[in-house]
Structure formats: structure tokens, C-alpha cells
Amino acid sequence: MSVLEKAIKDCTTYDLAFCKFISANDAGATGAHQSGFYIPKNSWTILFDSVGIKGSNKEKLVKIRWQDDFETDSRFIYYGQGTRNEYRITRFGRGFPYLNQNHVGDLFVLIKVSDEYYRGYILETDEDIEHFLAAFGISSNQTNDLINTSLGRSETLPTLEELFKQYIAGLTVDFPETAQISAKAREFYQTINPRLIVSPDNLILNWLNTEFSLFKAIELDRYEKRISTPFASVDELVECANTLLNRRKSRAGKSLEHHLSEMFKINMLNFESQVITEDNKKPDFIFPGGEQYHNKVFNKENLFFLGAKTTCKDRWRQILNEADRIEYKHLFTLQQGISENQLVEMYKHKVVLVVPSLYIRSFPASFRDKILSLENFILRVKNKQ
């Protein structure tokens, strides 16, 4: 689950949440006498049980978990003495990464879990910020305020486990086709996240994770009794194990193609899968389609190839001769990290990697700017259609 999704989930789970754009004043970049997150007076309830009284200071020590990753022992303080009349959050410890000039303009989200325990999130990209605000129906000028978390909450939403049980109970076959499981996984994900808007990169990972959970639930339902009783022979054990393993391996590759197809449809791309090309090869995806590919008059600069492989450490060469008219072959993979030597070899053969944006950082730094996210690939194709 991404930081964005965790922030939205926590906001809808707990009653009090607040968001604001980090200012230069927060980061101490204006020369002001105080740094730390400024909290406007209209949102004092996120910090204290009672309003601050002019003429005296008050404070509360709390623990804040940031990005669901690390915690700080911080302080909520109301400055009421002298000319001051403001609320702030201070004390983040040495090396706290978010109160500096680089994060001015990021969205800060604070969620109250209990009186002394909070969760904090920093959303850094325009896309994440826009999706967060959309989830709660607020605009950028409606921040610096408490969030109406009920807008993102539905008391009647079922859980994934409940949806899985209902689906499995209604199955009339031993194991559904992969395409059906993939479609159901997307449907169930949307059911429990009706307002969540995420990038293509995060969405496809969420679809894949949901499908894997659904697949395991079906597998457990179908085989729990069998594997809990002794096998009559080693051959019987091996046969059962091979059935499970082969189904798992077959599902993984096909499900990736199914989800990519749906993603391209959602983004209104013209494409065709399994187009027959030279020597009866069948690429995973050709954009805009087979007719254009075989039309020698059609500008080949507007043709795109995309292969899809869950891992590609050794199998990337399989795509090299699948579409002769297309010089650069794009390859979508879920593999995290490939050696620099292999990447050099790939790019020498004009293979362009496409990976979920979260995975790009797992590749050597010298190649990260050459690797496309799924969203960037979609935009590149769309600009040619």
C-alpha cells in the first residue's frame, strides 16, 4: 500500500484529521523566530482538548508515526504569551527530513489516533496531492483546516474477505479462468475503495495484490482438506504439488496481461494483443493495432510494442524479434532491480524498460532516467494516437 493510500485509509478510519501545505514559515526559511508546523486556530481540536487561552502557553507531548515508517517524540504547543497567539507542532529530532526548503509546497496530513499518538504523512507529488484532495472532495484552497473524514468513509462497505467468501461460495467450477479472477479482483478492489483515485502505476500493483489474495483464498478453499490429510504416496504428493505450482506460474503471467489490457482501455488507448507478426510471432501488445502494423504506409514512428513479463532477468531477449517494424521494444516488468551490466545489454538492443514508478528506485541510479513508469508509457503512446 502506498503512502497516499495509507493516508486516505487512516483519515477514513479515525475521526480527526487535518491537512495543510507546508510553508516556508513552517520550514524556518523565512527568518521567523519559530519553525515547526503551524496549525491554524480553526483546527485546535486536532491538538488539544481545550482551546488555548491568551496570556499563557500550554503544551502536550505526543508520539507521531511518519509515513508508517518511523516515529518522533514531538510537542504540540500553544503560544499565548506576549504578542503571540498560535499553535505549532515542534520537536522532531535530528535528521527529520520534512521541515526544509525542499518540502515547501508538499501536503502535510495529521491524523489523531489517540490523545498521545498520531500519524503523519507528507505527500510530495502533484498527483498524490490531487488524489488525496479528491478523495475528500476538497480543493487546494480548502486545506489548512480539519478534514471531513466522513466523506471518504462508508459504513456499509464490505471487506475483501467478505467479498472473497461470497464469490467462492457461488463458484460452479473448481477453478475459474485467470481472466475471470483478474476481473473479479479489479471489481472487488473498486468496491472497497470507491473514492480512491491512484496513478496507473499504483493501481496495477493494487489489482495484482488483490488478485493474488483472491487466488490464494480460492486455492485454500479448494485444497485445505486435501493438504491437511496424509498423502498415500510420494507420487501423489508430487502430483498435487505440481498442480498447485503450475497453476500459480500460469496465472502470474496471464494476470499481468489482463490487468494491463484493462489499464489501456481505461486510458482510452488503441491497442491489440497477440497480433500475428513476422514468423507467426505474437507480441503481447501492439499500439494502435495489427492493421496499422501491417500497413507499410502507416508511419512506423507511431507504432509501439509492449511486452509483459513478471520477471525479465533472462527472458527479455524473447521480445527482440517479435515485431521487426518497431525499432524500440518496450518491456513492462514487475522485477525490482536488474544489474547495470544487464541494463547496458538491454539498451544496446533497444529494449526500454517500463516498471511501476515505486520500483524505479531499485534500479542503478545511472539508468533510472531511462526507465519509464507505466503512466509515462501511457502518455507517450497517447501522444502518438
Buried (B, 14 or more C-beta within 10 A) or exposed (E): EBBBBBBBBBBBBBEBBBBBBBBBBBBBBEEEEBBBBBBEEEBBEBBBEEEBEEEEEBBBEBBBBBBBEEBBEBBBBBBBEEEEEBBBBBBBEEEEEBBBEEBBEBBBBBBBBEEEEBBBBBBBBEBBBBBBBBBBEBEEEEBBBBBBBEBBBEEEEBEBEEBBBEBBEEEEEEBBEBEBBBBBBBEBBBEBBEBBBBBBBBBBBBBBEBBBBBBEBBBEBBEEEEBEEEBEEEEEEEEBEEEBEEBEEEBBBBBBBBBBBBBBEEBEBEBBBEBEBEEEBEBBBBBBBBEBBEEEEBEEEEBBBBBBBBBBEEBBEEBBEBBEBBEEBBBBBBBBEBEEEBBEBBBEEEBBBBBBBBBBEEBBEEBEEEBBBBBBBBEBBBEEE
